[in-house]
Amino acid sequence: MNILFIHRTFPAQFEHLLKELAKDPQNVVTFITNNCKSPEIDGVVKYVCEPEQKTSTNCHPHLEAFEEAVLLGQATAKLAMSLKQQGFKPDVIYGFSGWGSSMFIKDVFPDVPLLCYLEWYGKSDNSEGGSVFDFDGTVLNEDSKEAIRCNNSYILHNLTACDAGLTPTNWQKNLFPKDFHSKIKVIHDGIDTDICKPDNDVKICIGDKNIELSTKDEIITFGTRGLEPYRGFPEFMAAVEKLLKKRPNAHFIISGADVSCYSPQAKSGTYKELMLEKYEIDMNRVHFTGALSFEHYINVLQISSVHVYLTYPFVLSWSVLNAMAVGCCVIASNNEPTTEVIKNNYNGLLVDFFDVDGLVEKIEYALELKINDKNKLQEIRENARQTIVDNYALKDLLPQHIDYIKSLMGSLNLI
């Protein structure tokens, strides 16, 4: 199989897929990206392209993202056309719907099946639990709603051009217009349950504090790509201040970069700086690790007493599924998309996103289970892991993913 991947970054969501496909010498795996600094993957031919011009300075604000998408799409199409002129023709193209890189690829290879990875489609209201934009009670004006609709434009181009779509969760599928649901299949990227597993013997040393922590300690963990509102960082820090007074032996390990990846930028500084100014935090027991390697993040989860995961109605993080696979007692926000995976008091605990006192109570409840009802706590932990093993295991989903890609070869009548 000759397969072309397209994504602004490399390897993005496709890392496991790329490595598996590249193992087969009969496959030719090619990737067009804008990320020139990313590491190579054996057996994957990577081409890097950049837009030939920058976005306009006088563009209408609603069209800025669309113009950038057009420029990325043009750069990708130009490179793809060059490869085509050299005799390259894929059997299947697997593109990402965001950012616009795949927008014009069908004009280069009109007779090649295009599969689109569909991650996100913006909604301007939270009536169906699908909008990050008014989840916090913000009332959107007409200008904001228009901007959201315009930002969906290049995603719609991919939806109409692609022959099939794929998305990780049912909740994400339901974000997209119902007219397109017939061409969207749900297959999660998969969690490596052979790596993400319990290990009661793990010990970690916290930075320059020379503090060694293990499963014997009372540890509350919080992990996310960026420390920001969309992932509940402000609410968690408010709970930390309260818990520091209630739990004198507790330690808090907070993993993630001090950046805003998805939320609007803080008005000044970073959200971490703002929270440390706002709340009284004992830095001897609150440990910010920054962004961790995957291996080190799993080690943190393996010593966790309670893992907190809060999210706006947004893409479900791999981090919470990793935590469940490790067997953490997860406390998550009681909203989509978490409730697609977590059932209260079965494989985790749920709390209202904005209920800081409720979060404190849930964390204390879980910590007390560790002392007074270990069987109940163990049941929740085991159910969490089994949920991932049964429904999200990489070893099961990766073959499904590859089989689906292969099923698209030679067929353009896919709906």
C-alpha positions as CSV (number, residue, x, y, z in Angstrom):
1,M,0.0,0.0,0.0
2,N,1.2,3.5,-0.9
3,I,-0.2,5.9,1.6
4,L,0.2,9.7,1.9
5,F,-0.3,11.4,5.3
6,I,-0.8,15.1,5.6
7,H,-0.7,17.1,8.8
8,R,0.8,20.4,9.8
9,T,2.9,18.7,12.5
10,F,4.7,15.4,12.5
11,P,3.9,12.7,13.6
12,A,0.9,14.2,15.3
13,Q,-1.9,11.7,16.0
14,F,-0.4,9.2,13.5
15,E,2.7,8.1,15.4
16,H,1.6,4.6,16.2
17,L,0.0,4.2,12.8
18,L,3.1,5.3,11.0
19,K,5.4,3.0,12.9
20,E,3.1,0.0,12.3
21,L,2.6,0.7,8.6
22,A,6.3,1.3,8.1
23,K,7.1,-2.2,9.5
24,D,5.6,-3.8,6.3
25,P,8.1,-3.6,3.5
26,Q,5.3,-3.7,1.0
27,N,4.0,-0.3,2.3
28,V,5.3,3.1,1.1
29,V,4.6,5.6,3.8
30,T,4.9,9.3,2.9
31,F,4.2,12.3,5.0
32,I,3.8,16.0,4.0
33,T,4.1,18.4,6.9
34,N,5.2,21.9,7.9
35,N,7.2,20.7,10.8
36,C,10.9,20.6,9.8
37,K,12.3,20.1,13.4
38,S,10.4,16.9,14.2
39,P,12.3,13.6,14.7
40,E,12.3,11.1,11.9
41,I,10.5,7.7,12.0
42,D,12.2,4.8,10.3
43,G,10.5,3.8,7.1
44,V,8.6,7.1,6.7
45,V,9.5,9.5,3.9
46,K,8.9,13.0,5.2
47,Y,8.5,16.1,3.0
48,V,8.4,19.6,4.5
49,C,6.7,22.5,2.9
50,E,6.1,26.1,4.0
51,P,3.7,28.7,2.6
52,E,5.3,31.0,0.1
53,Q,3.8,34.1,1.7
54,K,2.6,35.3,5.0
55,T,-1.0,36.1,5.9
56,S,-2.2,39.6,5.1
57,T,-2.0,42.4,7.7
58,N,-5.2,44.0,6.5
59,C,-7.4,40.8,6.2
60,H,-10.8,40.7,7.8
61,P,-10.4,39.2,11.3
62,H,-12.9,36.5,10.5
63,L,-10.8,35.4,7.5
64,E,-7.4,35.3,9.2
65,A,-7.6,31.5,10.0
66,F,-9.1,30.8,6.6
67,E,-6.3,32.7,4.8
68,E,-3.7,30.8,6.7
69,A,-5.5,27.5,5.8
70,V,-5.5,28.5,2.1
71,L,-1.7,29.2,2.2
72,L,-1.0,25.9,4.0
73,G,-3.2,24.0,1.5
74,Q,-1.5,25.7,-1.4
75,A,1.9,24.8,-0.2
76,T,0.9,21.2,0.4
77,A,-0.8,20.9,-3.0
78,K,2.3,22.4,-4.8
79,L,4.6,19.9,-3.1
80,A,2.2,17.0,-3.9
81,M,2.0,18.1,-7.5
82,S,5.8,18.1,-7.7
83,L,5.8,14.5,-6.4
84,K,3.0,13.5,-8.8
85,Q,5.1,14.9,-11.8
86,Q,7.9,12.6,-10.6
87,G,5.6,9.6,-10.8
88,F,4.3,9.5,-7.2
89,K,0.7,8.4,-6.8
90,P,-0.7,7.1,-3.4
91,D,-3.3,4.4,-3.0
92,V,-4.9,6.3,-0.1
93,I,-4.4,9.8,1.3
94,Y,-4.9,10.4,5.0
95,G,-5.2,14.0,5.9
96,F,-6.1,16.1,8.9
97,S,-9.1,18.4,8.6
98,G,-7.7,21.2,10.7
99,W,-5.5,24.1,9.6
100,G,-6.1,23.5,5.9
101,S,-3.1,21.5,4.8
102,S,-5.3,18.9,3.1
103,M,-7.8,21.4,1.6
104,F,-6.6,21.2,-2.1
105,I,-5.1,17.7,-2.2
106,K,-8.2,16.3,-4.1
107,D,-7.3,18.7,-6.9
108,V,-3.9,17.0,-7.2
109,F,-5.2,13.4,-6.9
110,P,-8.9,13.5,-7.7
111,D,-9.0,9.7,-8.3
112,V,-7.4,8.8,-4.9
113,P,-9.5,8.1,-1.9
114,L,-9.1,10.8,0.8
115,L,-9.6,9.9,4.4
116,C,-9.8,12.9,6.8
117,Y,-9.1,12.8,10.5
118,L,-11.9,14.9,11.9
119,E,-11.0,16.3,15.3
120,W,-13.0,19.4,15.9
121,Y,-15.9,21.4,14.6
122,G,-16.8,24.7,16.4
123,K,-20.3,25.3,17.8
124,S,-21.5,28.7,18.9
125,D,-23.8,27.5,21.6
126,N,-23.7,24.9,24.3
127,S,-27.3,23.7,23.9
128,E,-26.1,20.1,23.1
129,G,-23.0,20.2,25.3
130,G,-20.7,20.9,22.4
131,S,-19.4,24.4,22.7
132,V,-16.3,25.6,24.5
133,F,-17.1,29.1,23.7
134,D,-20.0,29.7,26.1
135,F,-19.4,26.9,28.5
136,D,-18.3,29.3,31.2
137,G,-21.5,31.4,30.8
138,T,-20.1,33.8,28.3
139,V,-22.8,35.3,26.1
140,L,-21.5,35.4,22.6
141,N,-22.2,38.4,20.5
142,E,-23.1,38.1,16.8
143,D,-19.5,38.9,15.8
144,S,-18.2,36.0,17.9
145,K,-20.7,33.6,16.3
146,E,-19.8,34.8,12.9
147,A,-16.1,34.2,13.6
148,I,-16.8,30.6,14.8
149,R,-18.8,29.9,11.6
150,C,-16.0,31.3,9.4
151,N,-13.4,29.3,11.2
152,N,-15.3,26.1,10.3
153,S,-15.0,27.0,6.6
154,Y,-11.8,25.1,5.8
155,I,-13.0,22.1,7.8
156,L,-16.2,22.1,5.7
157,H,-14.0,22.0,2.6
158,N,-12.4,18.9,3.9
159,L,-15.7,17.4,4.9
160,T,-17.1,17.8,1.4
161,A,-13.9,16.8,-0.4
162,C,-13.1,13.7,1.6
163,D,-14.4,10.3,0.7
164,A,-14.4,9.1,4.3
165,G,-13.8,10.6,7.7
166,L,-12.6,9.2,11.0
167,T,-12.8,10.7,14.5
168,P,-11.7,9.3,17.9
169,T,-15.0,9.6,19.9
170,N,-18.7,9.6,19.4
171,W,-18.9,13.0,21.0
172,Q,-16.6,14.4,18.5
173,K,-18.5,12.9,15.7
174,N,-21.7,14.6,16.9
175,L,-19.9,18.0,16.7
176,F,-20.0,17.7,12.9
177,P,-23.2,18.5,10.9
178,K,-25.5,15.6,10.7
179,D,-25.5,15.7,6.9
180,F,-21.9,14.3,7.1
181,H,-22.4,11.6,9.8
182,S,-22.8,8.8,7.2
183,K,-19.2,9.2,6.1
184,I,-17.6,9.5,9.6
185,K,-16.4,6.4,11.4
186,V,-15.4,6.4,15.1
187,I,-12.0,4.7,15.9
188,H,-9.9,6.0,18.8
189,D,-6.2,6.5,18.3
190,G,-5.6,3.9,21.0
191,I,-3.8,3.7,24.4
192,D,-0.8,1.4,24.9
193,T,-2.0,-0.6,27.8
194,D,1.2,-2.6,27.9
195,I,3.1,0.6,28.9
196,C,0.2,2.3,30.7
197,K,-0.3,-0.1,33.6
198,P,-0.1,-0.1,37.4
199,D,3.3,-0.4,39.1
200,N,3.2,-0.1,42.9
201,D,7.0,-0.2,43.1
202,V,7.6,3.1,41.3
203,K,9.3,5.9,43.1
204,I,10.0,9.4,41.7
205,C,12.2,12.2,42.9
206,I,10.8,15.7,42.5
207,G,13.3,18.0,40.8
208,D,15.7,19.9,42.9
209,K,13.6,19.5,46.0
210,N,15.1,16.0,46.7
211,I,11.7,14.7,47.7
212,E,11.1,11.0,47.0
213,L,7.4,10.0,46.5
214,S,5.7,6.7,46.0
215,T,2.3,5.0,46.2
216,K,2.7,5.1,50.0
217,D,2.3,8.9,50.0
218,E,-0.9,11.0,49.5
219,I,-0.5,12.3,46.0
220,I,-2.9,14.3,43.9
221,T,-1.9,14.5,40.3
222,F,-3.0,16.8,37.5
223,G,-1.7,16.5,34.0
224,T,-2.5,18.4,30.8
225,R,-0.7,19.7,27.7
226,G,-1.0,23.3,28.9
227,L,-2.0,24.9,32.2
228,E,-5.1,26.7,31.0
229,P,-8.8,27.3,31.6
230,Y,-10.1,24.8,28.9
231,R,-8.5,22.1,31.0
232,G,-9.7,23.4,34.4
233,F,-6.3,24.6,35.7
234,P,-7.8,27.7,37.6
235,E,-10.5,25.5,39.3
236,F,-7.9,22.9,40.2
237,M,-5.6,25.5,41.8
238,A,-8.5,26.9,43.8
239,A,-9.0,23.4,45.1
240,V,-5.3,23.0,45.9
241,E,-5.3,26.0,48.2
242,K,-8.2,24.5,50.2
243,L,-6.7,21.0,50.3
244,L,-3.3,22.2,51.5
245,K,-5.0,23.2,54.7
246,K,-7.1,20.1,55.0
247,R,-4.5,17.5,54.0
248,P,-1.2,18.3,55.8
249,N,0.5,15.3,54.3
250,A,-0.7,15.7,50.7
251,H,1.6,16.4,47.8
252,F,0.3,17.8,44.4
253,I,2.1,17.0,41.2
254,I,1.1,19.3,38.3
255,S,2.4,18.3,34.9
256,G,2.1,20.4,31.8
257,A,3.7,23.3,30.0
258,D,3.2,26.8,31.3
259,V,1.4,27.8,28.1
260,S,-2.1,28.2,26.8
261,C,-2.5,25.6,24.0
262,Y,-6.3,26.0,23.3
263,S,-7.7,28.7,25.6
264,P,-7.5,32.4,24.9
265,Q,-4.2,33.8,26.2
266,A,-4.1,35.3,29.7
267,K,-4.5,39.1,29.7
268,S,-1.1,39.3,31.4
269,G,1.6,36.7,32.1
270,T,0.5,33.1,32.1
271,Y,-2.3,31.3,33.9
272,K,0.2,29.7,36.2
273,E,1.6,33.0,37.2
274,L,-1.9,34.4,37.8
275,M,-3.0,31.4,39.9
276,L,0.2,31.6,42.1
277,E,-0.6,35.3,42.7
278,K,-4.2,34.6,43.5
279,Y,-3.9,31.6,45.8
280,E,-1.8,30.9,48.8
281,I,0.2,27.9,47.7
282,D,2.9,25.9,49.7
283,M,5.5,25.3,47.0
284,N,7.1,22.7,49.3
285,R,4.1,20.4,48.6
286,V,3.0,21.6,45.2
287,H,5.3,20.5,42.5
288,F,5.2,21.8,38.9
289,T,7.0,19.4,36.6
290,G,6.6,21.3,33.3
291,A,6.0,19.1,30.2
292,L,7.2,15.6,30.9
293,S,8.3,12.8,28.6
294,F,5.7,10.1,28.1
295,E,7.6,7.7,30.3
296,H,8.0,10.1,33.2
297,Y,4.3,11.1,33.0
298,I,3.3,7.5,33.3
299,N,5.6,7.1,36.4
300,V,3.8,10.1,37.9
301,L,0.4,8.4,37.3
302,Q,1.6,5.2,38.8
303,I,2.2,6.8,42.2
304,S,-1.0,8.9,42.1
305,S,-3.6,8.5,44.8
306,V,-6.1,10.7,43.0
307,H,-5.8,12.0,39.4
308,V,-7.9,15.1,38.5
309,Y,-9.0,15.8,34.9
310,L,-11.2,18.7,34.1
311,T,-12.2,19.9,30.7
312,Y,-14.4,22.2,28.8
313,P,-16.5,20.5,26.1
314,F,-13.4,19.9,24.1
315,V,-11.3,17.1,22.6
316,L,-10.8,14.3,25.2
317,S,-7.1,14.2,26.2
318,W,-5.1,11.1,25.8
319,S,-3.7,11.9,29.3
320,V,-7.0,10.9,31.1
321,L,-7.2,7.6,29.2
322,N,-3.5,7.0,30.1
323,A,-4.4,7.6,33.7
324,M,-7.3,5.2,33.6
325,A,-5.1,2.6,31.9
326,V,-2.6,2.9,34.7
327,G,-5.4,2.3,37.2
328,C,-5.7,5.8,38.7
329,C,-8.7,6.9,40.6
330,V,-9.8,9.7,38.3
331,I,-12.0,12.6,39.3
332,A,-13.3,14.2,36.1
333,S,-15.7,17.0,35.1
334,N,-19.2,15.8,34.7
335,N,-19.7,16.9,31.1
336,E,-19.1,15.6,27.6
337,P,-16.7,14.3,26.4
338,T,-15.6,12.7,29.7
339,T,-18.9,11.0,30.4
340,E,-18.6,9.0,27.2
341,V,-15.8,7.1,29.1
342,I,-16.2,7.7,32.8
343,K,-19.3,6.5,34.8
344,N,-19.6,8.0,38.3
345,N,-18.6,5.6,41.2
346,Y,-17.9,2.8,38.7
347,N,-14.6,3.6,36.9
348,G,-14.1,7.1,38.3
349,L,-15.7,10.0,40.1
350,L,-17.5,12.9,38.4
351,V,-17.9,16.5,39.6
352,D,-19.3,19.7,38.2
353,F,-16.5,21.5,36.4
354,F,-17.0,24.8,38.2
355,D,-17.8,23.3,41.7
356,V,-14.5,23.8,43.5
357,D,-15.9,22.8,46.9
358,G,-17.4,19.7,45.2
359,L,-14.0,18.9,43.8
360,V,-12.4,19.2,47.2
361,E,-15.0,16.9,48.7
362,K,-14.5,14.3,45.9
363,I,-10.7,14.4,46.3
364,E,-11.0,14.0,50.1
365,Y,-13.5,11.2,49.6
366,A,-11.1,9.3,47.3
367,L,-8.2,9.9,49.7
368,E,-10.3,8.5,52.6
369,L,-11.1,5.4,50.5
370,K,-7.4,4.8,50.4
371,I,-7.4,4.7,54.2
372,N,-10.8,3.3,55.1
373,D,-12.2,1.4,52.1
374,K,-9.4,0.0,50.0
375,N,-11.6,-2.5,48.4
376,K,-14.0,0.2,47.0
377,L,-11.0,2.2,45.8
378,Q,-9.4,-0.8,44.2
379,E,-12.7,-1.6,42.4
380,I,-12.8,1.8,40.9
381,R,-9.2,1.6,39.8
382,E,-9.6,-1.9,38.3
383,N,-12.8,-0.8,36.4
384,A,-10.9,2.2,35.1
385,R,-8.2,0.1,33.6
386,Q,-10.6,-2.5,32.3
387,T,-12.6,0.2,30.5
388,I,-9.4,1.2,28.6
389,V,-8.3,-2.4,28.0
390,D,-11.8,-3.3,26.6
391,N,-12.5,-0.2,24.5
392,Y,-9.4,1.8,23.9
393,A,-6.4,-0.6,23.7
394,L,-3.9,0.3,21.0
395,K,-3.3,-3.4,20.2
396,D,-7.0,-3.8,19.3
397,L,-7.6,-0.5,17.6
398,L,-4.5,-0.2,15.5
399,P,-5.4,-3.2,13.4
400,Q,-8.9,-1.8,13.0
401,H,-7.5,1.5,11.9
402,I,-5.2,-0.1,9.3
403,D,-8.0,-2.4,8.0
404,Y,-10.3,0.6,7.5
405,I,-7.6,2.4,5.6
406,K,-7.0,-0.6,3.4
407,S,-10.8,-0.9,2.7
408,L,-10.7,2.5,1.1
409,M,-8.2,1.5,-1.6
410,G,-9.6,1.6,-5.1
411,S,-13.0,2.8,-4.0
412,L,-14.4,6.3,-4.3
413,N,-18.0,5.3,-3.6
414,L,-17.7,5.1,0.1
415,I,-20.8,6.6,1.5
